Amino acid sequence: MDSIHIVGGQRLEGKISISGAKNAALTLLPCALLTDEKLTLGNLPRLADVDNFSHLLNGLGASTKVEGVKKGEIGRRMTLEAKDIASTVAPYDMVRKMRASILVLGPMLARAGEATVSLPGGCAIGDRPIDLHLRALEAMGAEIELAAGYVKAVAPKGRLPGGDYSFPVVSVGATENALMAAVLATGRTQLFNAAREPEIVDLCNLLVAMGGRIGGIGSSHLIIDGVEGLHGCDYDVMPDRIEAGSYACAAGITGGSIELVGARAADMLAITNALSAAGLVVEFIEKGIRVTADKPLKPLAISTAPYPGFPTDMQAQFMAMLCLAQGESFLEETIFENRYMHVPELRRMGANIDVRGRSAIVHGVGGLTGAQAMATDLRASMSLVLAGLVAKGETEVLRVYHLDRGYERLEEKLSAVGATIERRTAG
Ligand code: EPZ
């Protein structure tokens, strides 16, 4: 099992190229199932989750071919083709490893008229049910049954008629599944209180490029008029706003200055506003964003919220940075019920944090000390890396497979801006 070793204390300075967005890639990939033509996706990040998703699609009958990285590009290009759907079953061992596998449900139902997907089960940050995915598909005319840990969805007449659904809770994944099911329905679907994340906009833009008809893109009221069929196309994945925000926190915690090349400012205003409030200098430059920390960090009060609010995927990284702020910060995690798994590990490095339910108070300390720390989930792992960058001495982050799910070439990117960081392979 690999581990990441960091010797803290370097002020990070330089440029980091931002990769394609993991959470956009994972909803664009299953769109290949919606057409029998070729879909080419560019700017794909080199991540374990992307590789796992393409294996899942192979099992359903889609071929996937990775092309070399063209000069000047940082992401991979993958051409996918689902001439026929060979299977409509997403098995437990795939879904267990990656809950985003549930995103094949909508497109398989739309293309093949039926889909059987293992229930994903919970994960470290929470129970993460899929009831909203199923309610939305039922509202569009699907018949749903649960048996033996699997969900089976059927379009009674082979194609969904479509229908209206109002989400009681904003759900990124459920909005994505509903969108991918609605584009090939025979009628109109309206989604109310739909998620508005930039990754949803990226999905809508791809579906429209494939011939889909979607109104209200970027709003919480989406109107989808089903079409007979979709065609293939060539589409580049948006840049990863959470990766960019994570490296901005690396500048903040080390008192450094990092240029986030390729970051798309419009997607991350809640993040850049919080960085500015903490005292960082945020400059919107031609190719991205430059973040500089040239004075002590100020404490913040942050509540996570659906887009355009402060993203839950940035909570752990800000918590690490705010451990060194001058004063007390208040964090509230409103999206997931158990997203403070990084707290005990940060405390072992000298952080002073109180957690009460979904709220945390971070008392700023003068410094952190390196330690062995256990990664529990993707963003928690990044908060441990961030703490290690500033901690006195060596930090070893274990179970880095969590990191590899969402951060492409992490140690390479951080070394390039001056971090003393390396990956060691045990055994
Ligand atoms: C997506 O997860 C992201 N994953 C998550 O990023 C992100 O944290 C989350 O959206 C919120 O922004 C991908 O895009 C692959 P939700 P998703 O459905 O779709 C509840 C990362 O670190 N809910 O918006 O699973 C749910 O329990 C990952 O990159 C239901 O109750 O999130 C949660 O409390 C972590 N029933 C809330 O809604 C449902 O049917 C928001 O979840 C679905 C969700």
Boltz pocket constraint, residues with backbone or C-beta under 6 A from the ligand:
constraints:
  - pocket:
      binder: B
      contacts: [[A, 22], [A, 23], [A, 24], [A, 26], [A, 100], [A, 126], [A, 127], [A, 128], [A, 129], [A, 130], [A, 131], [A, 132], [A, 133], [A, 134], [A, 169], [A, 170], [A, 171], [A, 172], [A, 173], [A, 174], [A, 312], [A, 313], [A, 334], [A, 335], [A, 336], [A, 337], [A, 378], [A, 379], [A, 406]]
      max_distance: 6.0
